[in-house]
Amino acid sequence: MTDFFKSIKQGLEEAVDYSKGKHTKAIVHEFSSVDVKNIRTKMDMSQTEFASAFGISVSTLRHWERGDRVPHGPALVLLNVVDREPQAVLKALAR
């Protein structure tokens, strides 16, 4: 059994144990919901500027701000990071 396979197997076993409520060494990342309009307003950006800066369509941004939809997955992660460290994200994305 390769080290790579052992690592995958261990990760799967930890995930199964965690799903059963057992205490494991697994690291679980949970991201809180965000107020997208508040984040954008704090950054003093228009919808177009914010969408362009972070690779989000303006249409999607509008849906999030109206509450028709909520960000999830990688978008939620990005918005949490932007909320906490906006200048660091802008610097990292600068061309």
C-alpha positions as CSV (number, residue, x, y, z in Angstrom):
1,M,0.0,0.0,0.0
2,T,1.5,3.3,-1.0
3,D,1.8,6.3,1.3
4,F,-0.6,8.2,-0.9
5,F,-3.3,5.4,-0.6
6,K,-2.7,5.2,3.2
7,S,-3.3,9.0,3.5
8,I,-6.5,8.8,1.5
9,K,-7.7,5.8,3.5
10,Q,-7.0,7.6,6.8
11,G,-8.9,10.7,5.6
12,L,-11.9,8.6,4.6
13,E,-11.9,6.8,7.9
14,E,-11.7,10.1,9.8
15,A,-14.6,11.5,7.7
16,V,-16.7,8.5,8.4
17,D,-16.0,8.7,12.2
18,Y,-16.7,12.4,12.2
19,S,-20.1,11.8,10.4
20,K,-21.0,9.3,13.2
21,G,-20.3,11.9,15.8
22,K,-17.0,10.4,17.0
23,H,-14.2,12.8,18.1
24,T,-11.4,12.6,15.5
25,K,-8.3,14.5,14.5
26,A,-10.2,15.7,11.4
27,I,-10.1,19.4,10.8
28,V,-13.5,20.8,9.9
29,H,-13.8,24.2,8.3
30,E,-17.1,25.9,8.8
31,F,-17.9,29.2,7.1
32,S,-20.5,31.6,8.3
33,S,-23.1,33.2,6.1
34,V,-22.2,36.7,5.0
35,D,-24.0,39.9,4.2
36,V,-22.6,40.4,0.7
37,K,-24.0,44.0,0.3
38,N,-22.4,45.0,3.6
39,I,-19.0,43.6,2.5
40,R,-19.3,45.5,-0.8
41,T,-20.4,48.7,0.9
42,K,-17.5,48.5,3.4
43,M,-15.1,48.3,0.5
44,D,-16.8,51.4,-1.1
45,M,-17.3,49.5,-4.4
46,S,-20.1,49.5,-6.9
47,Q,-21.7,46.2,-7.8
48,T,-19.8,46.2,-11.1
49,E,-16.5,47.0,-9.4
50,F,-17.0,44.3,-6.7
51,A,-18.1,41.7,-9.2
52,S,-15.2,42.4,-11.5
53,A,-12.6,42.4,-8.7
54,F,-13.6,39.0,-7.4
55,G,-14.7,37.2,-10.6
56,I,-18.4,37.2,-9.8
57,S,-21.1,37.9,-12.3
58,V,-23.0,41.1,-11.6
59,S,-26.2,39.1,-11.9
60,T,-25.1,36.6,-9.2
61,L,-24.0,39.5,-7.0
62,R,-27.4,41.1,-7.3
63,H,-29.2,37.8,-6.4
64,W,-27.0,37.5,-3.3
65,E,-27.6,41.0,-2.2
66,R,-31.4,40.7,-2.7
67,G,-31.4,37.4,-0.8
68,D,-32.8,35.4,-3.7
69,R,-29.8,33.2,-3.5
70,V,-27.0,32.6,-1.0
71,P,-23.3,32.0,-1.8
72,H,-22.0,28.6,-1.0
73,G,-18.9,26.5,-1.6
74,P,-15.8,28.4,-2.9
75,A,-17.8,31.7,-3.3
76,L,-18.7,31.6,0.4
77,V,-15.1,30.9,1.4
78,L,-13.9,33.8,-0.8
79,L,-16.5,36.2,0.7
80,N,-15.6,35.2,4.2
81,V,-11.9,36.0,3.5
82,V,-12.8,39.2,1.7
83,D,-14.9,40.2,4.7
84,R,-12.0,39.6,7.1
85,E,-9.0,40.7,5.0
86,P,-10.2,42.7,2.0
87,Q,-6.9,44.4,1.2
88,A,-5.0,41.1,1.4
89,V,-7.3,39.6,-1.1
90,L,-7.2,42.6,-3.4
91,K,-3.4,42.6,-3.2
92,A,-3.2,38.8,-4.0
93,L,-5.5,39.3,-7.0
94,A,-3.7,42.3,-8.4
95,R,-2.2,41.9,-11.8
